[in-house]
Amino acid sequence: MTPPDLSGLLRFSACATVFTAPLEGYLLQVHGQLAKAAPALLVTTWAVVRARQRRAPEPHPVHAVLGLFAVVLLASSALHAGGAYTLEYALRWLPFLLVTVVLIDVVARELPIRAVLAAAVAGAVVAAGGALHSIVALGETRATGPLEDPNDLAYFLVAALPLLVALRAPGRARTAALAVAATTLAAGAAATFSRGGGLALTAAVAWLLARRALPLKALAVAAGALVAVGAVAVLLFGPELDRALREKTHVAGTNVDTRELRWQAAARMLAEHPGLGVGPGGFRAGYPAASRNAEVDEQSPVAHNMYLEVAAELGLPGFALFAGLLVLTAVTGERVLRATADPLPVVAVQASLIAVVVASTFLSQQYYLPLWSLVAVVAAAHLRLRRTSDVACAPRDQ
């Protein structure tokens, strides 16, 4: 009996993994393990398909960096095995590393890059709809929707917005759909009142303009649509918006002070444990002591800075590899951009990665998929280009 063809399931599970990432909160409300279903299906299907094909992933420098990072992660985990959060956070890291390797291989071989980007945008649009619903129907002062923290939600929405550039195509229906998606994402992000999200989006838009991937006319139309939505919101929900702004202004000053305390604590941890850090999750466990109990009402927070948190928990080797992964992705993206005949997806991914990098200065986002999926897409695009170049340069029989 011929075994079933699983290539379609492999492509579906890859898209489902990216699509469901911003909807984690909704999935957890249904079942505590449902958020893991799509990644588990992806990894399992990939393993079966590759075993049948007897084919290993095509090597890429990103694999080496991810492998070395995993070694540092496991070494730090072993050194701090008794930590309150060590095992929990090590088990949060490892699936992202594995899913990144799988996505690189699948996108390089079976799945078009635009399909991955479309899945990311679609999931973010649903999340943005949930954000607006939480404001309009549930009366929340800051949009949350599928994620508890408005800043985390803004991170997903802002990271998805630049990807719309890669999905442009002729046709009024396609243009209208993209306009609706852009307006929904922007409105949802604005409803979170996230300053970091605003800075990240500004940086991403600046990159798209600099690379001439975003026409000024399209930007003007999008800005006009957002202003119109804002005007309608003010007319319908003026008092609620005023209250939300006042609350955000009050909270903003406190956030600046607490983040400074947490960044200082992370720097102290790194200075005291430069080799392998304080272990995965060690920032949360060690924060009261490192901050000299500066926040009595918050004893186990995150650092609200991805780079400082990674450095504090995994030491200088872990931070060097993590930063090296970002640099390698940026360099690889430029190489692909200079050689490809289809630059829009690459420029869109670059802008999205810039949004991720900027937003992560104020947030601990290493445990969310956008960073890892963007790294995977860039590496996969490079492998696709390299394979095409090899075929073009292969000698032909005369």
C-alpha positions in Angstrom: 0.0 0.0 0.0 1.4 3.4 -1.0 1.8 5.7 2.0 -0.2 8.9 1.8 1.4 12.1 0.4 2.0 14.4 3.3 3.4 17.4 1.4 0.0 19.2 1.5 -0.2 18.7 5.3 3.4 19.9 5.7 2.6 23.2 3.9 -0.7 23.6 5.8 1.0 23.0 9.2 3.7 25.5 8.4 1.1 28.2 7.6 -1.0 27.2 10.6 2.0 27.6 12.9 2.6 31.2 11.7 -1.1 32.0 11.5 -1.9 30.9 15.1 1.1 32.5 16.8 -0.7 35.9 17.6 -3.8 34.0 18.6 -2.2 32.1 21.5 -4.5 33.6 24.1 -7.6 32.5 22.3 -6.3 29.0 21.8 -5.3 28.7 25.5 -8.9 29.6 26.5 -10.1 26.6 24.6 -7.5 24.2 25.8 -4.2 24.6 27.7 -2.2 22.8 25.0 -4.0 23.9 21.9 -1.4 26.6 21.1 1.2 23.9 20.7 -0.9 21.8 18.2 0.2 23.5 15.0 3.9 23.5 15.8 3.7 19.9 17.0 1.9 18.9 13.8 4.5 20.8 11.7 7.5 19.2 13.4 6.0 15.7 13.3 4.9 15.9 9.6 8.3 17.3 8.6 10.1 14.5 10.3 8.0 11.9 8.6 8.3 13.5 5.2 12.1 13.9 5.4 12.5 10.4 6.7 10.6 9.0 3.7 12.7 11.2 1.4 15.9 10.3 3.3 16.8 13.9 3.0 18.5 16.1 5.6 17.9 19.9 5.7 20.2 21.8 3.3 22.9 23.4 5.5 22.9 27.1 6.1 25.1 29.3 8.5 22.0 30.0 10.6 22.0 26.3 11.5 25.4 26.6 13.0 24.5 29.6 15.1 21.3 28.0 16.3 23.2 24.8 17.2 25.8 26.7 19.2 23.1 28.7 20.9 21.4 25.5 21.9 24.6 24.2 23.4 25.0 27.4 25.5 21.3 27.2 26.5 21.7 23.6 27.7 25.0 24.3 29.5 23.4 27.3 31.3 20.4 25.2 32.1 22.5 22.4 33.5 24.6 24.9 35.6 21.4 26.4 37.1 19.3 23.3 37.1 18.0 24.1 40.6 16.5 27.5 39.5 12.8 28.1 40.0 12.2 28.7 36.3 15.1 27.0 34.6 13.4 24.0 33.2 10.3 25.9 32.2 12.2 28.5 30.3 14.6 26.0 28.7 11.6 24.2 27.4 10.3 27.5 26.0 13.5 28.2 24.1 14.1 24.8 22.5 10.8 24.6 20.5 11.5 28.0 18.9 15.0 26.8 17.8 13.5 23.6 16.4 10.6 25.3 14.6 13.1 27.7 13.1 15.1 24.9 11.6 12.0 23.2 10.3 10.6 26.4 8.8 13.8 27.1 7.0 13.7 23.7 5.4 10.0 23.8 4.5 10.0 27.3 3.1 13.2 26.6 1.1 11.7 23.6 -0.6 7.9 23.2 -0.4 6.2 26.5 0.6 6.3 29.8 -1.3 7.6 32.7 0.8 4.6 34.8 0.1 2.4 32.0 1.5 4.2 32.3 4.9 4.0 36.0 4.9 0.3 35.9 4.0 -0.3 33.5 6.9 1.4 35.8 9.3 -0.6 38.8 8.1 -3.9 36.8 8.3 -3.3 35.8 11.9 -2.3 39.3 12.9 -5.5 40.7 11.2 -7.6 38.3 13.3 -5.7 39.4 16.4 -6.3 43.0 15.5 -10.0 42.4 15.1 -9.9 40.9 18.6 -8.0 44.0 19.8 -10.7 46.3 18.5 -13.4 44.1 19.9 -11.9 44.3 23.3 -12.1 48.1 23.1 -15.5 48.5 21.5 -17.5 45.6 23.0 -15.7 44.8 26.3 -14.9 48.4 27.3 -11.2 47.9 27.9 -9.1 51.1 28.0 -6.2 49.4 26.1 -6.7 46.7 23.5 -5.6 43.2 24.5 -7.7 40.8 22.5 -5.8 37.4 22.2 -2.9 38.5 24.3 -2.9 39.7 27.9 -0.3 42.5 27.5 -1.2 45.3 25.0 2.5 45.8 24.2 2.9 42.2 23.2 -0.2 42.5 20.9 1.2 45.7 19.4 4.5 43.8 18.6 2.6 41.2 16.5 0.5 43.7 14.7 3.4 46.1 13.9 5.6 43.2 12.7 2.8 42.1 10.3 2.1 45.5 8.8 5.3 45.8 6.6 4.6 42.3 5.2 1.6 43.7 3.3 4.1 45.2 0.9 5.0 41.7 -0.3 1.4 40.8 -1.0 0.6 43.6 -3.4 -0.8 42.4 -6.8 -2.9 43.9 -9.6 -6.6 44.0 -9.2 -9.1 46.2 -7.3 -10.3 43.3 -5.1 -6.7 42.5 -3.9 -6.0 46.2 -3.4 -9.1 46.7 -1.3 -8.4 43.6 0.8 -4.9 44.8 1.5 -6.2 48.3 2.4 -8.7 46.8 4.9 -6.0 44.6 6.4 -3.6 47.5 6.7 -6.3 49.7 8.4 -7.3 46.9 10.7 -3.7 46.2 11.8 -2.9 49.9 12.2 -6.1 50.6 14.2 -5.5 47.6 16.4 -1.9 48.6 17.1 -3.0 52.2 17.8 -5.7 50.9 20.3 -2.9 49.3 22.4 -1.4 52.7 23.0 2.0 51.1 22.8 4.8 53.7 22.4 7.3 50.9 21.6 5.0 49.7 18.9 4.7 53.2 17.5 8.5 53.6 17.3 8.9 50.2 15.7 6.3 51.0 13.1 8.0 54.3 12.3 11.3 52.6 11.8 9.8 49.9 9.5 7.9 52.5 7.4 11.1 54.6 7.1 12.9 51.5 5.8 10.2 50.8 3.2 10.3 54.4 2.0 14.1 54.4 1.8 14.0 51.2 -0.3 11.2 52.6 -2.4 9.0 49.6 -1.6 6.2 51.8 -0.2 4.8 54.5 -2.6 4.1 57.8 -0.9 0.6 57.7 -2.3 -0.1 54.4 -0.6 1.3 55.8 2.7 -0.9 58.9 2.3 -4.0 56.8 1.7 -3.3 54.6 4.6 -2.7 57.5 6.9 -5.9 59.1 5.7 -7.9 56.0 6.4 -6.4 55.7 9.9 -7.2 59.3 10.6 -10.8 58.7 9.4 -11.1 55.7 11.7 -9.6 57.7 14.6 -12.2 60.5 14.0 -15.0 58.1 14.0 -13.7 56.6 17.2 -13.5 60.0 18.9 -17.1 60.8 17.9 -18.4 57.4 19.1 -16.1 56.8 22.1 -14.7 60.2 23.1 -15.0 59.8 26.9 -13.6 56.3 26.8 -10.6 57.3 24.7 -10.0 60.3 26.9 -10.0 58.1 30.0 -7.6 55.6 28.2 -5.2 58.4 27.3 -5.2 59.7 30.9 -4.6 56.2 32.3 -1.8 55.6 29.7 -0.1 58.9 30.6 -0.2 58.0 34.2 1.2 54.5 33.6 3.8 55.7 31.2 5.9 57.5 33.8 5.8 54.4 36.1 6.8 52.2 33.2 9.9 54.3 32.5 11.0 54.0 36.1 10.4 50.3 36.4 12.1 49.5 33.1 15.1 51.4 34.2 15.2 49.3 37.4 14.9 46.1 35.5 17.5 47.0 33.0 19.9 47.9 35.8 19.2 44.6 37.5 19.8 42.7 34.2 23.1 44.5 33.8 24.2 43.5 37.3 23.3 39.9 36.7 25.4 39.9 33.5 28.4 41.6 35.3 28.2 39.0 38.1 27.7 36.0 35.8 29.3 36.8 32.4 30.1 33.2 31.5 26.7 31.4 31.3 24.4 34.0 33.0 21.9 33.2 35.7 20.1 30.5 33.6 16.9 30.5 31.6 14.2 32.2 33.6 16.9 33.3 36.0 16.1 37.0 35.6 12.6 36.4 37.1 14.0 34.4 40.0 16.9 36.7 40.8 15.2 40.0 40.2 14.3 40.8 43.9 17.9 40.4 45.0 19.5 42.0 41.9 17.2 45.1 42.2 17.5 45.2 46.0 13.8 44.5 46.2 13.0 47.7 44.3 9.5 46.6 43.3 7.8 45.1 46.3 4.6 44.5 44.3 6.4 42.7 41.4 8.8 40.0 42.5 9.2 38.0 39.2 8.9 40.3 36.2 10.5 40.2 32.8 13.3 42.6 31.9 11.3 44.4 29.2 14.4 44.3 27.0 15.1 41.2 25.0 18.8 41.8 24.6 19.5 42.5 28.3 17.3 39.6 29.4 19.1 37.1 27.0 22.5 38.5 28.1 21.6 38.2 31.8 20.3 34.7 31.5 22.7 33.1 29.1 25.8 35.2 29.6 28.1 36.8 27.0 28.4 33.6 24.8 24.6 33.3 24.6 24.2 37.0 23.9 26.9 37.0 21.3 25.2 34.1 19.4 21.8 35.7 19.7 23.0 39.0 18.4 25.0 37.1 15.8 21.9 35.5 14.6 20.3 38.9 14.0 23.3 40.3 12.3 23.6 37.2 10.1 20.0 37.5 9.1 20.4 41.1 8.2 23.5 40.4 6.1 21.9 37.4 4.4 18.8 39.5 3.6 21.0 42.1 1.9 22.7 39.4 -0.2 19.4 38.0 -1.3 18.0 41.4 -2.1 21.0 42.2 -4.4 20.7 39.0 -6.3 16.9 38.3 -6.5 14.6 39.2 -9.3 11.7 39.5 -6.8 12.9 42.0 -4.1 9.5 43.0 -2.5 9.2 40.0 -0.1 12.8 40.5 1.0 12.4 44.2 1.7 9.1 43.5 3.5 10.8 40.9 5.7 13.7 43.3 6.4 11.2 46.1 7.5 9.4 43.6 9.7 12.6 42.5 11.3 13.5 46.1 11.9 10.2 46.5 13.7 10.9 43.4 15.8 14.4 44.6 16.7 13.2 48.1 17.7 10.1 46.9 19.7 12.3 44.3 21.5 14.3 47.2 23.0 11.3 47.7 25.3 9.9 44.2 25.4 11.1 40.7 26.1 10.0 39.1 22.8 12.4 36.2 22.4 9.5 33.8 23.2 7.2 34.9 20.4 7.3 33.6 16.8 7.7 36.7 14.6 11.5 36.9 15.3 12.1 33.3 14.5 9.8 33.0 11.5 11.5 36.1 9.9 15.0 34.5 10.5 13.7 31.3 8.9 12.2 33.1 5.8 15.5 35.0 5.1 17.6 31.8 5.4 15.1 30.0 3.2 15.1 32.7 0.6 18.9 32.5 0.6 18.8 28.7 0.1 16.3 29.1 -2.7 18.5 31.6 -4.5 21.6 29.5 -3.9 19.9 26.5 -5.4 18.8 28.5 -8.4 22.3 29.9 -8.9 23.8 26.4 -8.7 21.4 25.1 -11.4 22.1 28.1 -13.6 25.9 27.5 -13.3 25.8 23.8 -13.6 27.7 22.5 -16.7 25.4 21.3 -19.5 26.1 18.4 -21.9 27.1 19.5 -25.3 
